[in-house]
Amino acid sequence: MAEYGEWNRKGASLSDNTAKKEYKVDQEFIIKGIEAGKLEYRDGSVWGNPYIKVLRRQLEEYITSELGPEYLAKARGKIELKKIKKEIAEIEQQLNVLSIRKAGLVAKKAKLEEIMATPADGKPPKKLKLNLKAPKNII
């Protein structure tokens, strides 16, 4: 029996198509589990295409009882490896973007340092005075 709110939790349920991809089980295997009373399900339809939604916890228990714990461990390992590879790719993409921004800032800094460098006459450059006070005529 499903726990209260289990159907609504993120990642707690999956469609038969997702189960095929993640756990390499076919729809007949899932239907057999439903008929045996080991899997609760809900019907759904997206753009007129029907699917069966089952609880991940119950499906994993059913896979363990029918195919063995080694099969489930192998499937979970593949799922986790896929998630890690995706996360690494996202981080590498962020790193590339940050590297480009860094290169731009370094170039801008070098340009500013060149502008502020000592002129040829040997006198140090004048210090810039910034007026940070607000004008008095603003209400």
Secondary structure by P-SEA (a helix, b strand, c coil): cccccccccccccccaaaaaaaccccaaaaaaaaaaccbbbbbbccccbbbbbbbaaaaaaaaaacccaaaaaaaaaaaaaaaaaaaaaaaaaaaaaaaaaaaaaaaaaaaaaaaaccccccccccbbbbccccccccc
